[in-house]
Amino acid sequence: MKKSEATRLNILQKAFELIYVNGYQTTSVDEIIATTQVTKGAFYYHFKTKDEMGLAIINELMIPKFKNTFIEPFQSVVNPLDAIYELMYNLLIENENLKVEYGCPASNFTQEMAPWNIEFTKALNHLSQQWESTMIDSIEKGKETGIVKADVNAKEVAIFVLSGYWGVRNLGKLENSKSVYLVYLKGLKSYFDTLK
């Protein structure tokens, strides 16, 4: 990796960490520069504006990680309901990078920036639509193989899971406790039992 590419990546990674903890709007370019220890000139060489950097965080960091975590596990699953549950369990209970007190990075970005920046809205909507479509496809395959009841509406299940995940992340952030995650996971398991 070239030095300039490494500098850009360093800026994006450090900025993501700051934004995840402090929020996008309250994190200043000066804080990002201080944390990354690059000059102001170097920052503005890579990004014309803070919003350009924010979009780069979504497109260059979040989307690839999102694909690895939320999309790829569904490529070869036999039981989609088990796969969704295991993903939720991993994200809520086992993932060390997602802190209960800070919530979900994609949800935080959506709440903070969607009303103000159409480009952020488009990029974040792309993320959620990819996850939704992947779950729908997986559930439809489960219906074809008889693992999921034939009359189950796959889109309803996907929307329920997606909204539940974002909602429970916010509740966890408010309570600063994973205990609400356990309640959600128990309810999700019970719901999935009705779909088999």
MOZI-V216274 format. One record per residue. SS is DSSP state (2 for helix, 1 for strand, 0 for the rest). PHI is phi in whole degrees, 0 to 359 (none if undefined). OMEGA is omega as a letter, one per 20 degrees, with the letter a starting at -180 (* if undefined). Layout:
ss=<SS SS>
phi=<PHI PHI>
omega=<OMEGA OMEGA>
This chain:
ss=<0 0 2 2 2 2 2 2 2 2 2 2 2 2 2 2 2 2 2 2 2 2 0 0 0 0 0 0 2 2 2 2 2 2 2 2 0 0 0 2 2 2 2 2 2 2 0 0 0 2 2 2 2 2 2 2 2 2 2 2 2 2 2 2 2 2 2 2 2 2 2 2 2 2 0 0 0 0 0 2 2 2 2 2 2 2 2 2 2 2 2 2 2 2 0 0 0 0 0 2 2 2 0 0 2 2 2 2 2 2 2 2 2 0 0 0 0 2 2 2 2 2 2 2 2 2 2 2 2 2 2 2 2 2 2 2 2 2 2 2 2 2 2 2 0 0 0 0 0 0 0 0 0 2 2 2 2 2 2 2 2 2 2 2 2 2 2 2 2 2 2 2 2 2 2 0 0 0 2 2 2 2 2 2 2 2 2 2 2 2 2 2 2 0 0 0>
phi=<none 292 301 294 292 295 297 300 297 300 300 297 294 292 296 302 299 297 294 299 278 255 97 292 291 271 270 268 300 299 295 297 298 296 289 276 59 255 282 300 299 294 300 286 291 274 222 292 219 297 295 297 295 300 295 296 300 296 285 259 250 288 297 299 294 300 299 297 272 258 254 301 301 268 297 224 278 267 248 296 293 296 296 295 299 298 297 300 300 298 296 275 254 262 292 283 277 263 270 302 289 250 75 260 303 294 295 299 301 298 296 280 249 305 290 249 219 296 292 298 302 298 296 289 296 300 301 293 293 298 296 301 298 297 295 301 301 295 293 299 296 297 292 296 270 87 285 247 306 295 271 288 272 298 295 300 296 298 296 300 295 299 292 296 297 296 294 290 299 292 297 300 295 296 273 51 207 277 299 293 298 295 296 299 297 296 295 296 297 298 298 297 299 284 265 269>
omega=<r a a r r r r a r r a a a r r r r a r a a a a a a r a r r r r r r a a a r r r r r r a r a a a a r r r r r r r r r a a r a a r r r r r a a a a r a a a a r a a a r a r a a r r a a a a a a a a a a a a a a r a a a r r r a a a a a a a a a r r a a a a r r r a r r a r a r r r a a r r r r r a a r r r r a a a r a r r a a r r a a a r r a a a r r r r r r a a a r a r r a r r a r r r r r r a r r a a *>
